């Protein structure tokens, strides 16, 4: 009897082991498939949509962003709504972490000063969903990032100090270069500080933080969200000599919309004293524009190299297949287009960054032309994390578009604003720009004039289109609680509703 009992017990134990093995194997598979995916958010600053080789720029060297383009889906018409002051990145980032549109984000950020509203930020919502959250690099939001993310390192301000100088020394790095012999400021010279402040280039510091975070995340059983925000390619555009050597100033092209000066620059809020515009001499010269372009491309190529090391580490960690990678910038940059250097305009070069999504179920090497906002990445991450979109989030997840489940975009028209001096609406292949102080409207046919060179607002053939876009702008102003009253300009669009 004891022998039989022993045999039976052994059999039970054996079958128990088999069942437990099946159970735990099944649980392991289910856990892997049902565990929320990781989010790696790579964020640059001041990077125009046309600055990636794989997306059509033959002049620039971006092998790692090209690799990301091939791995995922690029949304080639992503926009930032604009800004409430000259630091466009502040508004862009505030919209991104709150999910609120321009003027609503501007109002909401006042609550942070009272210690309120932190729980309604992107990082906190991901924490509440069980994510380990990490942040490094540029922040430029009026809120302590340590209140938003679990782990925070090397928080950077809006821009690196553009030069280091002793008292009494003149400002360097501005109004340059005046000619080929102008060496008053060099992008590789560490004495100017900037990205070299601290001894290691800031893009490399941000990279190292991201690599360390990946190691930390590998030791956790929780999904991660990483907010990796580079200051590059924001000025001062400094990069090591090897990256400068990739580009020959004389071989670079001038923008099609190049001009020595923009006629409405002052009235549209881009005076000579605006820092972005003061970087290059007035009037603009081909040599100055090409020099700034070279330095811009060099720092982007250097940034690209750091992104490559992060992608390599993610793959080596074994977590690539369960990670969604987002890449975008907070807005674009003119870099000589329309006689402008900065981003304080409603032209595509200033409001349109690149946007790439890669990850499970995202088609590879695909382009989507539907118009979106870069801030749509916030609700996209929430959807991936299984977080119901809060009512206050005004942007929309990009997953239906990226996966092909949805063809049409979520926005009938794209809205843009800069302080109280510019307004814009983009709809059905046309764009209307309004300069209230200049008492002027501009209309562009984007399909036939993508560089926005030929203003057709006075052409009678487009009167109906002008009226249509004006009405669309009025509706968007109401939707977003825009404080600017444009009724005094209705005489430019006869028949449009006021």
Secondary structure, 3 states (H helix, E strand, C coil): CHHHHHHHHHHHHHHHHHHHHHHHHHHHHHHHHHCCCEEEEEEECCCCCCCCHHHCCCCCCCHHHHHHHHHCEEECCEECCEECCCCHHHHHHHHHHHCCCHHHHHHHHHHHHHCCCHHHCHHHHHHHCCCEEEEEEECCCCCCHHHCCCEEEEEECCCCCCCCCCCCCCCCCCCCCCCCCCCCCCCCCHHHCHHHCCCCCHHHHHHHHHHHHHHHHCCCCCCEEEEEECCCCCCCCCCCHHHHCCCCHHHCCCCCCECCCCCCCCCCCCCCCCHHHHCCCCCCCHHHHHHHHHHHHHHHHHHHHHHHHHHHHHHHCCCHHHEEEEEEECCCCCCCECCCCCCCCCCHHHHCCCEEEECCCCCCCEEECCCEECCHHHHHHHHHHCCCCCCCCCCCCCHHHHHCCCCCCCCCCEEEEECCCEEEEEECCEEEEEECCCCEEEEEECCCCCCCCCCCCCCHHHHHHHHHHHHHHHHHHHHCCCCCCCHHHHHHCCCCCC
